[in-house]
């Protein structure tokens, strides 16, 4: 278990984040030490820093570990320095330098998040309210990716305005749930959000789908950040089949194509020894098409299945490979 150096569990981390987000000293930031420790333990800071370095071309995938570590250390220092334009006082500077690398990377993510919130919410009262509602989790989310701070503001606005619909059986949602999602699930949550949620914001807000996802993200997404079958079914139950297709990406025409091609393949394979195998391939292909719109892949499967059926008419002593 990775623990932040002792100074980080005192006032120094809190002081850094308040300076970065320009908050008064008496504003509480819930769970700050625990979130910093979680970022360090899960190496979320490392992921965020390396993503930035790769984007700007300052490290390569083939770089050795020593070079990557040095680059992350320099980038973490740059994030912290940029978060406090006025500069750190000597005591805070010594504290940062005394941190081990995972702890320094966590501090950099939180400092960057505080600065991002400051820039996105210039009004002090609104910013104070957002931090109080979202806690350290939301500050961390804002530091992990630049565009997540805008999503945090939208969620906060939806909650305060009453636009966040809570479906039956789902608990109340707070802004902290958004931050926890990004910290607990890491990169897969960011990928899921970018692929399925952000492009279809209004659809998720309708019928309580957003609240259902934030309350129980594991139902909707797998460990790779893809929509699960259970999540698709939940969306259909909440939004209706037609509206859910906006998110899942399957159209009514595509569904008809699946049904038509599947029926023809089943009819062709029903009376052959490979019928059972063909049916299994149909189901797998339909599922793949549903989530990834692979029409071309389905057509290739149809051609492949036809070839397989023809091969079964050849002499029985020939080798069969599927």
VENDADA-V915848 format. One record per backbone hydrogen bond with DSSP energy under -0.5 kcal/mol. CO is the residue of the C=O (numbers start at 1). NH is the residue of the N-H. Records with the same first field share a line. If there is no record, write none. Layout:
CO=NH + NH
This chain:
1=3
5=8
6=9
7=10 + 12
10=14
11=15
12=16
13=17
14=18
15=19
16=20
17=21
18=22 + 23
24=27
26=28
28=30
29=32
30=136
31=35
32=36
33=37
34=38
35=39
36=40
37=41
38=42
39=43 + 44 + 45
40=43
43=47
44=48
45=49
46=50
47=51
48=52
49=53
50=54
51=55
52=56
53=58 + 59
54=57
60=63
64=68
65=69
66=70
67=71
68=72
69=73
70=74
71=75
72=76
73=77
74=78
75=79
76=80
77=81
78=82
79=83
80=84
81=84
84=87
89=93
90=94
91=95
92=96
93=97
94=98
95=99
96=99
100=104
101=105
102=106
103=107
104=108
105=109
106=110
107=111
108=112
109=113
110=114
111=115
112=116
113=117
114=118
115=119
116=120
117=121
123=127
124=128
125=129
126=130
127=131
128=132
129=133
130=134
131=135
133=176
134=138
135=138 + 139
136=140
137=141
138=142
139=143
140=144
141=145
145=148
146=149
147=151
148=152
149=153
150=154
151=155
152=156
153=157
154=158
155=159
156=160
157=161
158=162 + 163 + 164
159=162
163=165
165=167
167=170
174=177 + 178
175=178 + 179
176=180
177=181
178=182
179=183
180=184
181=185
182=186
185=188
186=189 + 190
187=191
188=192
189=193
190=194
191=195
192=196 + 197
193=197 + 198
197=200
198=201
200=204
201=205
202=206
204=210
205=165 + 208
206=209
208=212
209=213
210=214
211=215
212=216
216=219 + 220
217=220 + 221
220=228
222=225
226=222
228=232
229=233
230=234
231=235
232=236
233=237
234=238
235=239
236=240
240=244
241=245
243=246 + 247
244=247 + 248
245=249
251=255
252=256
253=257
254=258
255=259
256=260
257=261
258=262
259=263
260=264
261=265
262=266
263=267
264=268
265=269
266=270
269=272
272=275
274=278
275=279
276=280
277=281
278=282
279=283
280=284
281=285
282=286
283=287
284=288
285=289
286=290
287=291
288=292
289=293
293=295
294=298
295=299
296=300
297=301
298=302
299=303
300=304
301=305
302=306
303=307
304=308
305=309
306=310
307=311
308=312
310=313
311=314
315=318
